Amino acid sequence: MRLLTILLATSIVVASVLMGGQLMDFVNAPSVLFVFGITGLGLMGSHRNAFPLIFRGIMGTLSSEESASLTHIAQTGNRLSIGSGWAGVLVGAIQMLQAVDDTSVFPDWFCPATAVCLLTALYGHTLSVVFWVPLEQSSKTLDA
């Protein structure tokens, strides 16, 4: 059921994107690498065996002892994904500011750079809302 919920939530996000434009307008490989890389490495550095527990949590095969650990992992993943998303915004903003040489070219570089800047925050928050918060809440339910 958890996997179905994650897939449905992701489908709603993708459908919403497609209603307003092209899917590839919302895909930027460096931003994805930045957010998912920092989140994944942060989890690996913070929690031993995080990914097997996450997988078992998604599949619903956790023991009651593991659910407390998964709650902590999900809280960490939530904070890491949002934090890395906003760190990516800062990286994008710095790149935009470095590109300011001539204000006559402002429209040529500003729009694409701003889009990349905002995409990292979008990825981080989407990862948080679609994945980490539900995983945290479902593991808390197993605790109770």
Secondary structure, DSSP 8 states (H G I E B T S, - for coil): -HHHHHHHHHHHHHHHHHHHS-GGGG--HHHHHHHHHHHHHHHHHHSTTHHHHHHHHHHT---HHHHHHHHHHHHHHHHHHHHHHHHHHHHHHHHHHHT-S-GGGHHHHHHHHHHHHHHHHHHHHHHIIIIIHHHHHHHHHHH-
